[in-house]
Amino acid sequence: MTHASLLLTSAVIVLLSAGCGKKDVRTTVAAGPGGSVQYTARGAGGETAQITAGGGAAQVKLPSYLPLYPGAVVESSMVASGGANTGNLVMFHTASKPADVIAFYKQKAAGAGFGSNFSNQSGDNMMFTAGKEGSEEGLQVVATPADGGASVQLTWTQGKKG
């Protein structure tokens, strides 16, 4: 099982478990764009979580300051929202090295006014997190060597404090 498949399967299990026995959570599974599969859970308060896997996952909408890495092949994506806040995840593969991916996103984060919160490297595995002062906006990039390039998890949050 690939890293992306494992994470996607884990997310589906968590979402399914959250809905078990609760009448206030509605779940749907449907065919999505480009031959993908979409799993959606909706809470009574308007909270939603949606996972898209397969071909349509490439249609994930990233913020303008956070473009998809050049040449990336999207494997899966997930969006969760509640109130004024959203959390997003896109997993992709690239032929580039993890260090190149991290450097790309550090530059994009700095250009968008994000401050670096944490960077870590263990062997060739790398992680970077950043946030915006006074907001709920943040991002995390994890890049690990895979298939001659990198497997990447790009996570970001958007919203307002309060």
Z-matrix of the N, CA and C atoms (Angstrom, degrees):
N
C 1 1.448
C 2 1.524 1 107.96
N 3 1.337 2 117.94 1 131.42
C 4 1.449 3 120.92 2 -179.64
C 5 1.512 4 109.82 3 -74.28
N 6 1.340 5 115.41 4 163.00
C 7 1.463 6 121.53 5 178.53
C 8 1.531 7 110.10 6 -57.51
N 9 1.318 8 117.08 7 -42.61
C 10 1.472 9 121.28 8 -179.67
C 11 1.515 10 110.79 9 -64.06
N 12 1.317 11 117.36 10 -43.71
C 13 1.464 12 120.73 11 179.81
C 14 1.513 13 110.82 12 -63.76
N 15 1.333 14 116.67 13 -39.98
C 16 1.454 15 120.64 14 179.65
C 17 1.521 16 110.98 15 -63.52
N 18 1.333 17 117.54 16 -45.87
C 19 1.461 18 120.47 17 179.49
C 20 1.521 19 110.85 18 -64.84
N 21 1.321 20 117.56 19 -43.27
C 22 1.453 21 121.01 20 -179.98
C 23 1.522 22 110.69 21 -63.23
N 24 1.323 23 116.61 22 -43.96
C 25 1.466 24 120.14 23 178.23
C 26 1.516 25 110.68 24 -61.84
N 27 1.322 26 117.65 25 -41.72
C 28 1.469 27 121.64 26 178.36
C 29 1.523 28 110.76 27 -61.89
N 30 1.324 29 116.71 28 -43.50
C 31 1.471 30 120.23 29 -179.88
C 32 1.525 31 110.96 30 -63.63
N 33 1.326 32 117.51 31 -41.30
C 34 1.463 33 120.96 32 178.89
C 35 1.531 34 109.98 33 -63.49
N 36 1.330 35 117.11 34 -43.23
C 37 1.467 36 120.43 35 179.20
C 38 1.522 37 110.72 36 -61.34
N 39 1.327 38 117.29 37 -43.80
C 40 1.466 39 120.60 38 178.24
C 41 1.522 40 110.70 39 -61.20
N 42 1.324 41 117.24 40 -45.72
C 43 1.463 42 120.21 41 -179.49
C 44 1.523 43 111.33 42 -66.21
N 45 1.321 44 116.80 43 -40.47
C 46 1.462 45 119.51 44 177.90
C 47 1.524 46 110.79 45 -64.18
N 48 1.321 47 116.66 46 -41.95
C 49 1.461 48 120.86 47 179.70
C 50 1.517 49 111.11 48 -64.23
N 51 1.322 50 116.41 49 -37.24
C 52 1.460 51 120.25 50 -179.93
C 53 1.515 52 111.00 51 -63.60
N 54 1.315 53 117.28 52 -29.60
C 55 1.454 54 120.75 53 -178.10
C 56 1.514 55 114.21 54 -90.05
N 57 1.319 56 118.64 55 -10.72
C 58 1.458 57 121.48 56 -176.48
C 59 1.520 58 111.21 57 -65.44
N 60 1.322 59 116.03 58 123.93
C 61 1.451 60 121.31 59 175.20
C 62 1.514 61 114.88 60 74.85
N 63 1.300 62 118.93 61 2.31
C 64 1.460 63 121.26 62 -179.63
C 65 1.518 64 109.08 63 -106.33
N 66 1.308 65 115.15 64 124.22
C 67 1.458 66 119.55 65 -179.04
C 68 1.522 67 112.22 66 -79.90
N 69 1.332 68 116.86 67 -15.10
C 70 1.454 69 119.72 68 -177.52
C 71 1.528 70 113.47 69 -91.24
N 72 1.325 71 118.06 70 6.32
C 73 1.462 72 121.79 71 176.81
C 74 1.523 73 108.53 72 -119.01
N 75 1.345 74 115.41 73 123.33
C 76 1.472 75 120.68 74 177.06
C 77 1.516 76 108.37 75 -106.50
N 78 1.307 77 116.31 76 136.86
C 79 1.453 78 120.23 77 178.95
C 80 1.524 79 110.32 78 -123.74
N 81 1.316 80 115.40 79 147.25
C 82 1.462 81 121.34 80 175.74
C 83 1.520 82 109.14 81 -139.82
N 84 1.306 83 115.82 82 149.20
C 85 1.457 84 123.02 83 172.18
C 86 1.521 85 105.77 84 -126.93
N 87 1.322 86 116.81 85 127.38
C 88 1.457 87 119.76 86 -175.94
C 89 1.519 88 110.73 87 -146.19
N 90 1.319 89 114.74 88 160.20
C 91 1.461 90 120.56 89 172.69
C 92 1.521 91 107.32 90 -69.29
N 93 1.322 92 116.12 91 133.01
C 94 1.457 93 120.91 92 179.91
C 95 1.513 94 110.77 93 -108.11
N 96 1.318 95 116.33 94 -171.78
C 97 1.466 96 120.71 95 -179.12
C 98 1.524 97 112.35 96 -66.33
N 99 1.299 98 116.41 97 147.55
C 100 1.456 99 122.15 98 173.96
C 101 1.517 100 114.61 99 64.30
N 102 1.325 101 117.94 100 27.38
C 103 1.453 102 120.60 101 178.90
C 104 1.513 103 113.83 102 80.96
N 105 1.330 104 117.79 103 14.86
C 106 1.453 105 120.67 104 179.89
C 107 1.522 106 111.21 105 -86.13
N 108 1.315 107 115.60 106 173.64
C 109 1.458 108 122.57 107 174.83
C 110 1.521 109 107.11 108 -119.57
N 111 1.348 110 116.62 109 134.62
C 112 1.451 111 120.87 110 179.27
C 113 1.522 112 110.01 111 -118.95
N 114 1.335 113 115.29 112 128.50
C 115 1.452 114 122.08 113 174.88
C 116 1.521 115 106.27 114 -111.00
N 117 1.337 116 117.42 115 127.60
C 118 1.451 117 121.59 116 -178.23
C 119 1.518 118 110.18 117 -128.72
N 120 1.332 119 116.66 118 134.63
C 121 1.465 120 123.26 119 173.07
C 122 1.520 121 107.13 120 -121.23
N 123 1.360 122 116.23 121 132.47
C 124 1.468 123 121.36 122 -179.83
C 125 1.519 124 109.21 123 -125.79
N 126 1.328 125 115.21 124 129.85
C 127 1.456 126 121.16 125 176.85
C 128 1.514 127 110.96 126 -90.72
N 129 1.329 128 116.36 127 162.74
C 130 1.462 129 121.75 128 -179.44
C 131 1.524 130 111.74 129 -62.44
N 132 1.326 131 117.48 130 -26.38
C 133 1.463 132 121.57 131 -179.80
C 134 1.515 133 113.88 132 -86.86
N 135 1.329 134 117.87 133 7.98
C 136 1.464 135 121.23 134 179.00
C 137 1.517 136 114.12 135 93.30
N 138 1.330 137 118.50 136 -1.42
C 139 1.457 138 120.94 137 177.77
C 140 1.527 139 108.85 138 -67.67
N 141 1.313 140 115.92 139 142.01
C 142 1.460 141 119.70 140 177.24
C 143 1.518 142 110.52 141 -136.61
N 144 1.308 143 114.77 142 152.07
C 145 1.462 144 122.07 143 171.53
C 146 1.514 145 105.88 144 -136.80
N 147 1.312 146 116.48 145 131.67
C 148 1.457 147 119.92 146 -179.66
C 149 1.519 148 109.24 147 -134.97
N 150 1.327 149 115.55 148 130.51
C 151 1.456 150 122.03 149 176.19
C 152 1.518 151 107.59 150 -114.82
N 153 1.318 152 116.95 151 130.98
C 154 1.459 153 121.95 152 176.06
C 155 1.520 154 107.41 153 -120.49
N 156 1.314 155 116.61 154 127.33
C 157 1.467 156 121.33 155 178.44
C 158 1.518 157 108.59 156 -129.54
N 159 1.313 158 115.87 157 146.46
C 160 1.454 159 120.09 158 -179.56
C 161 1.508 160 110.47 159 103.31
N 162 1.330 161 116.38 160 -163.67
C 163 1.458 162 123.10 161 -173.76
C 164 1.514 163 115.32 162 -55.18
N 165 1.325 164 118.44 163 -37.88
C 166 1.458 165 121.33 164 -177.63
C 167 1.505 166 113.87 165 -73.37
N 168 1.332 167 117.78 166 -13.35
C 169 1.460 168 120.39 167 179.31
C 170 1.522 169 110.63 168 -61.37
N 171 1.331 170 116.62 169 -24.59
C 172 1.465 171 120.53 170 -179.68
C 173 1.514 172 112.04 171 -66.77
N 174 1.331 173 117.61 172 -13.62
C 175 1.459 174 121.38 173 -179.42
C 176 1.521 175 112.36 174 -87.21
N 177 1.322 176 117.76 175 14.06
C 178 1.457 177 122.18 176 179.49
C 179 1.525 178 109.91 177 -56.46
N 180 1.339 179 115.92 178 141.10
C 181 1.465 180 121.26 179 -179.52
C 182 1.523 181 109.25 180 -98.78
N 183 1.311 182 115.53 181 112.25
C 184 1.450 183 121.33 182 178.00
C 185 1.520 184 109.61 183 -98.41
N 186 1.341 185 117.74 184 152.34
C 187 1.461 186 119.44 185 175.55
C 188 1.526 187 110.42 186 -62.59
N 189 1.317 188 117.06 187 154.22
C 190 1.465 189 120.75 188 -176.62
C 191 1.529 190 112.71 189 -59.29
N 192 1.319 191 117.55 190 -31.08
C 193 1.462 192 121.03 191 -179.33
C 194 1.533 193 112.93 192 -79.70
N 195 1.341 194 117.02 193 -6.22
C 196 1.458 195 121.45 194 -174.03
C 197 1.527 196 110.21 195 -129.91
N 198 1.330 197 117.75 196 71.69
C 199 1.462 198 119.73 197 -177.06
C 200 1.527 199 111.93 198 -71.50
N 201 1.305 200 115.03 199 158.27
C 202 1.457 201 120.45 200 173.62
C 203 1.522 202 108.20 201 -65.93
N 204 1.308 203 116.99 202 139.48
C 205 1.458 204 121.97 203 -178.81
C 206 1.535 205 109.25 204 -57.61
N 207 1.339 206 117.89 205 135.83
C 208 1.471 207 120.92 206 -179.28
C 209 1.536 208 112.26 207 -54.86
N 210 1.317 209 116.13 208 128.93
C 211 1.449 210 122.04 209 178.50
C 212 1.524 211 114.63 210 80.33
N 213 1.329 212 117.17 211 5.89
C 214 1.465 213 120.78 212 -178.49
C 215 1.528 214 111.19 213 -68.26
N 216 1.341 215 115.89 214 145.94
C 217 1.455 216 122.66 215 173.76
C 218 1.527 217 106.24 216 -113.96
N 219 1.339 218 116.38 217 110.77
C 220 1.461 219 121.44 218 -176.60
C 221 1.525 220 109.79 219 -72.42
N 222 1.331 221 115.54 220 132.98
C 223 1.458 222 122.22 221 178.81
C 224 1.526 223 111.54 222 -101.89
N 225 1.336 224 117.84 223 -39.76
C 226 1.460 225 121.36 224 178.26
C 227 1.518 226 109.67 225 -161.03
N 228 1.329 227 115.52 226 163.12
C 229 1.456 228 120.47 227 177.07
C 230 1.521 229 109.00 228 -147.30
N 231 1.329 230 115.57 229 158.37
C 232 1.452 231 121.32 230 179.36
C 233 1.517 232 108.94 231 -147.30
N 234 1.337 233 116.21 232 140.80
C 235 1.459 234 122.49 233 176.00
C 236 1.517 235 107.54 234 -130.97
N 237 1.323 236 117.06 235 132.72
C 238 1.464 237 122.14 236 175.11
C 239 1.522 238 107.62 237 -130.89
N 240 1.328 239 117.13 238 137.08
C 241 1.456 240 119.38 239 179.85
C 242 1.517 241 110.83 240 -139.45
N 243 1.301 242 114.56 241 151.52
C 244 1.450 243 121.99 242 175.97
C 245 1.515 244 107.85 243 -157.62
N 246 1.312 245 117.17 244 121.22
C 247 1.454 246 119.76 245 -177.07
C 248 1.510 247 111.12 246 63.66
N 249 1.330 248 116.00 247 -129.45
C 250 1.470 249 120.98 248 -177.15
C 251 1.523 250 112.49 249 -93.07
N 252 1.328 251 118.01 250 5.38
C 253 1.462 252 120.90 251 -175.34
C 254 1.522 253 111.67 252 -115.29
N 255 1.323 254 115.26 253 146.27
C 256 1.461 255 120.78 254 174.93
C 257 1.525 256 109.34 255 -132.89
N 258 1.322 257 114.88 256 149.01
C 259 1.454 258 121.83 257 173.48
C 260 1.512 259 107.78 258 -122.64
N 261 1.297 260 117.25 259 141.27
C 262 1.461 261 121.73 260 -173.78
C 263 1.523 262 110.35 261 -137.43
N 264 1.312 263 115.67 262 148.90
C 265 1.457 264 121.75 263 177.02
C 266 1.517 265 108.00 264 -142.93
N 267 1.315 266 116.49 265 133.87
C 268 1.457 267 121.14 266 171.10
C 269 1.527 268 106.86 267 -132.19
N 270 1.319 269 115.11 268 134.51
C 271 1.464 270 120.76 269 178.02
C 272 1.522 271 107.81 270 -114.03
N 273 1.326 272 114.99 271 132.84
C 274 1.455 273 118.50 272 -178.58
C 275 1.515 274 110.86 273 -146.49
N 276 1.334 275 114.74 274 166.91
C 277 1.459 276 122.77 275 175.57
C 278 1.519 277 107.80 276 -118.93
N 279 1.313 278 115.74 277 145.00
C 280 1.454 279 121.56 278 176.21
C 281 1.526 280 109.46 279 -140.48
N 282 1.311 281 116.36 280 156.25
C 283 1.465 282 121.09 281 177.71
C 284 1.531 283 111.41 282 -78.30
N 285 1.329 284 117.34 283 -8.85
C 286 1.469 285 121.70 284 -179.34
C 287 1.527 286 111.74 285 -77.78
N 288 1.330 287 115.73 286 163.25
C 289 1.458 288 122.25 287 177.27
C 290 1.527 289 110.13 288 -78.58
N 291 1.346 290 117.19 289 152.53
C 292 1.461 291 119.77 290 177.52
C 293 1.529 292 113.88 291 -51.95
N 294 1.330 293 117.63 292 -40.93
C 295 1.469 294 120.74 293 -179.10
C 296 1.529 295 111.67 294 -61.37
N 297 1.327 296 117.30 295 -36.62
C 298 1.462 297 120.73 296 179.14
C 299 1.530 298 111.16 297 -68.21
N 300 1.328 299 116.34 298 -38.84
C 301 1.465 300 121.04 299 179.19
C 302 1.521 301 109.98 300 -65.47
N 303 1.327 302 116.76 301 -46.59
C 304 1.465 303 121.02 302 179.96
C 305 1.530 304 110.39 303 -61.52
N 306 1.324 305 117.78 304 -43.85
C 307 1.469 306 121.10 305 179.25
C 308 1.529 307 110.99 306 -61.20
N 309 1.322 308 117.48 307 -40.59
C 310 1.469 309 122.38 308 178.38
C 311 1.528 310 110.38 309 -59.21
N 312 1.336 311 116.89 310 -49.80
C 313 1.465 312 120.14 311 -176.70
C 314 1.523 313 113.08 312 -74.24
N 315 1.332 314 118.13 313 -27.72
C 316 1.463 315 119.61 314 173.53
C 317 1.523 316 109.89 315 -63.95
N 318 1.331 317 116.19 316 -41.67
C 319 1.464 318 120.77 317 179.25
C 320 1.524 319 110.64 318 -65.25
N 321 1.326 320 118.03 319 -43.80
C 322 1.464 321 122.05 320 180.00
C 323 1.532 322 110.42 321 -64.49
N 324 1.330 323 116.79 322 -41.60
C 325 1.471 324 120.59 323 179.79
C 326 1.519 325 111.03 324 -64.04
N 327 1.310 326 117.40 325 -46.22
C 328 1.464 327 120.87 326 179.66
C 329 1.529 328 110.91 327 -62.00
N 330 1.321 329 116.98 328 -41.01
C 331 1.458 330 121.52 329 178.85
C 332 1.521 331 113.56 330 -64.73
N 333 1.337 332 116.90 331 -23.52
C 334 1.470 333 121.45 332 180.00
C 335 1.529 334 111.89 333 -97.64
N 336 1.332 335 117.11 334 7.27
C 337 1.457 336 120.40 335 176.43
C 338 1.517 337 115.36 336 87.43
N 339 1.324 338 117.45 337 15.24
C 340 1.460 339 121.22 338 177.09
C 341 1.523 340 109.02 339 -85.40
N 342 1.318 341 116.30 340 141.72
C 343 1.453 342 121.08 341 173.97
C 344 1.513 343 109.31 342 -99.00
N 345 1.313 344 117.19 343 142.04
C 346 1.457 345 121.35 344 179.49
C 347 1.521 346 109.49 345 -70.64
N 348 1.329 347 116.38 346 127.22
C 349 1.457 348 121.34 347 178.91
C 350 1.522 349 111.81 348 -98.51
N 351 1.344 350 116.20 349 -37.01
C 352 1.453 351 119.48 350 -173.06
C 353 1.525 352 109.88 351 -163.23
N 354 1.313 353 115.85 352 137.21
C 355 1.463 354 122.26 353 172.07
C 356 1.521 355 107.27 354 -133.52
N 357 1.324 356 116.10 355 142.95
C 358 1.448 357 119.84 356 -179.73
C 359 1.524 358 109.55 357 -148.59
N 360 1.312 359 115.03 358 146.43
C 361 1.460 360 120.60 359 175.13
C 362 1.514 361 108.62 360 -138.24
N 363 1.323 362 115.37 361 131.81
C 364 1.455 363 122.51 362 175.51
C 365 1.522 364 106.62 363 -130.61
N 366 1.322 365 115.78 364 102.56
C 367 1.464 366 119.52 365 -172.21
C 368 1.522 367 108.29 366 65.83
N 369 1.338 368 117.40 367 -126.00
C 370 1.461 369 121.54 368 177.37
C 371 1.521 370 112.65 369 -95.08
N 372 1.339 371 117.81 370 -0.21
C 373 1.466 372 122.08 371 178.17
C 374 1.522 373 108.74 372 -83.61
N 375 1.332 374 116.29 373 132.63
C 376 1.457 375 120.30 374 -175.38
C 377 1.519 376 111.06 375 -133.65
N 378 1.357 377 114.91 376 150.00
C 379 1.456 378 120.80 377 177.50
C 380 1.525 379 108.93 378 -143.33
N 381 1.333 380 114.95 379 147.04
C 382 1.454 381 122.16 380 179.40
C 383 1.520 382 108.01 381 -144.24
N 384 1.334 383 117.62 382 133.81
C 385 1.458 384 121.48 383 173.92
C 386 1.521 385 109.18 384 -127.41
N 387 1.330 386 115.40 385 150.52
C 388 1.459 387 121.27 386 179.58
C 389 1.519 388 109.33 387 -150.16
N 390 1.321 389 116.02 388 156.61
C 391 1.456 390 120.67 389 178.66
C 392 1.513 391 110.91 390 -147.59
N 393 1.334 392 114.59 391 165.52
C 394 1.463 393 121.25 392 176.91
C 395 1.518 394 108.74 393 -106.88
N 396 1.307 395 115.25 394 128.40
C 397 1.459 396 121.95 395 178.95
C 398 1.525 397 110.37 396 -57.96
N 399 1.326 398 116.46 397 132.17
C 400 1.466 399 120.97 398 175.23
C 401 1.514 400 115.14 399 78.61
N 402 1.329 401 117.83 400 11.67
C 403 1.460 402 119.71 401 179.06
C 404 1.523 403 109.71 402 -140.61
N 405 1.300 404 115.35 403 172.58
C 406 1.461 405 121.07 404 176.13
C 407 1.533 406 111.37 405 -92.98
N 408 1.328 407 116.90 406 7.63
C 409 1.457 408 120.35 407 -178.74
C 410 1.523 409 110.81 408 -76.03
N 411 1.304 410 115.52 409 135.17
C 412 1.440 411 120.38 410 177.91
C 413 1.508 412 110.56 411 -161.52
N 414 1.328 413 115.94 412 166.68
C 415 1.453 414 120.10 413 177.20
C 416 1.515 415 109.68 414 -147.73
N 417 1.316 416 113.99 415 155.38
C 418 1.459 417 121.60 416 175.30
C 419 1.513 418 108.05 417 -141.32
N 420 1.311 419 116.03 418 136.15
C 421 1.460 420 122.00 419 177.23
C 422 1.524 421 107.76 420 -125.62
N 423 1.329 422 116.21 421 126.28
C 424 1.456 423 122.35 422 175.47
C 425 1.523 424 106.40 423 -120.77
N 426 1.322 425 116.91 424 124.76
C 427 1.466 426 121.52 425 -179.07
C 428 1.524 427 109.11 426 -128.29
N 429 1.324 428 115.47 427 127.37
C 430 1.461 429 121.44 428 179.51
C 431 1.524 430 109.72 429 -128.34
N 432 1.316 431 117.81 430 148.38
C 433 1.462 432 120.04 431 178.46
C 434 1.524 433 110.76 432 -62.72
N 435 1.330 434 115.93 433 137.20
C 436 1.463 435 121.13 434 178.42
C 437 1.516 436 110.25 435 -161.38
N 438 1.302 437 116.47 436 130.78
C 439 1.466 438 122.89 437 173.59
C 440 1.526 439 113.14 438 48.06
N 441 1.314 440 117.58 439 45.72
C 442 1.454 441 121.67 440 177.39
C 443 1.515 442 114.23 441 77.50
N 444 1.313 443 118.45 442 3.91
C 445 1.466 444 123.13 443 178.68
C 446 1.515 445 109.13 444 -143.21
N 447 1.325 446 115.52 445 -129.11
C 448 1.463 447 119.86 446 -178.92
C 449 1.518 448 111.11 447 -140.09
N 450 1.316 449 114.91 448 143.10
C 451 1.461 450 122.81 449 168.05
C 452 1.519 451 105.35 450 -99.49
N 453 1.329 452 116.71 451 129.14
C 454 1.465 453 120.74 452 -171.25
C 455 1.520 454 111.13 453 -127.19
N 456 1.327 455 115.09 454 137.60
C 457 1.459 456 122.61 455 170.80
C 458 1.520 457 106.84 456 -114.32
N 459 1.309 458 116.68 457 117.83
C 460 1.455 459 122.97 458 178.89
C 461 1.523 460 107.10 459 -112.22
N 462 1.329 461 116.66 460 116.46
C 463 1.452 462 122.41 461 -178.84
C 464 1.513 463 108.48 462 -120.58
N 465 1.329 464 116.83 463 137.20
C 466 1.458 465 120.00 464 176.29
C 467 1.517 466 110.26 465 -145.72
N 468 1.325 467 114.12 466 153.14
C 469 1.459 468 121.30 467 177.62
C 470 1.511 469 108.74 468 -123.78
N 471 1.308 470 115.08 469 148.69
C 472 1.462 471 121.24 470 177.47
C 473 1.523 472 107.33 471 -135.61
N 474 1.306 473 116.53 472 144.28
C 475 1.457 474 119.89 473 178.10
C 476 1.511 475 110.65 474 156.15
N 477 1.321 476 114.22 475 -174.10
C 478 1.451 477 121.48 476 -177.43
C 479 1.518 478 109.40 477 -123.39
N 480 1.328 479 116.32 478 145.03
C 481 1.462 480 120.06 479 175.70
C 482 1.514 481 108.73 480 -69.36
N 483 1.316 482 113.03 481 149.06
C 484 1.463 483 116.05 482 174.58
C 485 1.419 484 113.18 483 119.81
